[in-house]
Amino acid sequence: MKINLISDTVTKPTEAMLDAMMQAKVGDDVFKDDVSVNELEAKVAQMFGKEAALFFPSGTMANQTAIKVHTQPGEQLIADKDAHIFNYEGGGVSFNSGVSCKLIDGDNGRFTANQVIDAINPPDFYHSPLTTLVCLENTANRGGGACWDFDEIVKIRKVCDENSLGLHLDGARLWNALVAKNETTLQYGKIFDSISVCLSKGLGCPVGSVLVGSKTFMDKALRVRKVLGGGMRQAGYLAAAGIYALDNNISRLADDHRRAKEIAEVLSKTNYIEKIDPVETNILIFYLKPHIDIALFMETLAKRNISIINMGQGKLRIVTHLDYTEAMHEKVLEVFSNLTL
């Protein structure tokens, strides 16, 4: 039994999801004639109380499109130093939009409204880039799946309004935050100008993300998606997987959260762990004691058919997901409990 805990992107469609995909009504989405894509976009827009939505092949493209619509070349956005848009999107912020990043040293991927205020460049000081956008990531990937305090998000919205800044949410794992914090999509839709949500992580779809916003914003996003090569034809087969996931796979995220916390509890009792970051959702980040070789640790797990990921800087990450069964979970707990290094 191979156990892959590298990411929640490794899942494969269930039989029920595959059945939904095979029964999808499709057309040419470039001409906006794909019935299933149109249904998915309308569904997600309604969930967030937004006027429109757009289906993308990836979360990176959705984020990059949003940033492009929000900004002009030479401007600057504010994000956390661990933000996905800065660390894991291939430098797309500068390549696609000609925009720089003012990075905040936050708390596990999160920052405060006061930190945003301090990061805004004076708009009349033409020597520095014009600040025009704030980007949040919920849950925070490099922050160990940390969830934002919604009250702080509301305060950040107020700062953005007072300084004429756009507010974008990289909500790749927002579904996890909603379940963990008992929050709603409508709450987030009221606060953010644009939100990207991923279908291929916790929800178990093979491909896809959705960007939501106002009708004017999404009309511009459609043009940018075309420029980036994101126009798809009979994409309804993929959209049908998203519709199925939204109807069936959100509440079960609580199982992933429970298992991640149980692994953390077992690891905390071992003699080879130096530190474990707080676990709120399905991501667990931990650090080995300094004398233990990370490569050897990874190899030891691999021999037991368990795969995790090394994020660098001493960070090791485990991500629980839809394909991680209770039987696999029991084995992982047993291995970690009995491991000697």
C-alpha positions, 0 to 999 in steps of 0.5 A: 500500500503506497501512501502519498502525503506529498500534496492534496493535488495527488488525488484521482477522481472517484468512480462517482466523479468519473460518472458525472464527467462522462455524462457531462453536456459539453460544447465549445467553451471558447464560444461560451457554448459549453453547458457544463462550464456555464453551469459551474461558473454560475454555481460558483458565482452564486455561492460567493454572491458575485456577478460572474465567474470564469473556469481556469485550467490552474489556480496559478493562471487564475491568480495571475489573471486577477493580478493582471486585471487589478494592476498596471505595469510598474505598480506594486502589490502587498503580500506575505513573504510566504505567499504562493503568488510570490514563491510558487508561480514562476515569477508570474507577477513580474513576468505577466503584469510587470508588478513588484511585491512588497512582502510582509513578514507575517505569522504563518502566511497571515498579516494584520491591517496595521502591517498593510498600512505600514507597507503602502507606499505614499501615493504622491511619492513618485520615486516608489512604486504605486501600491494598488493591490493587497493579496491574501492566501487562505489557507496559507500553504507555507503557513501549514494550512493556517486560517485567517481571522475573518475579523482581521480580513474585515479590517484589511478591507477597510484599509484597502477602501481608505487607500483605493486598493484592490483586494484579491484572495488566493483561495486555493484551499479556502474550502478547508478554511470554511470548514475549519472556521465554520464560515461561508462563501458569502462572507468572503464574497462580500469582502474581496474584489476577486477570489480564486478557488481551486477544485483540484486540491481538497475537493479531489478534481483532476483539473481546474480553478475558478475566479469570481468577481464583478461582471466588469472585472470578469469581462477583463479576466476573460480577455487576459485568460485568452492571452495566457492561453487558457481558453479551453474547448469541451472543458465541460468534462472537467467542469462536471467534476467540479460541480460534483465536488462542490456538491459532495466533497466539501464537508468531508474535508473535516476528515482530512483535518482530523487526520492531520491533527492526529498525525501531529499528536503522534509526532509530538510524542516522538524523540526525533521531532524538534518542532511542529507548526500549529495544525488547523486544516489538512497541512502539517509542517514539522522540523526534525531535530538538528542531528537527524539527516532529512534525506535519510528520514525521507528515505526511511519513510519511502522504504515503508511506502510513505511519501512526504515533501521537503519544502526546504529550510528544514520544513517537512510537509504532510498533506492529508486528502481525499485518497488518504484512507483510514487504513492508510492513516492507521499505518502512518500513525503506527510507522511514526510511533515506532520509528527510531532514528 
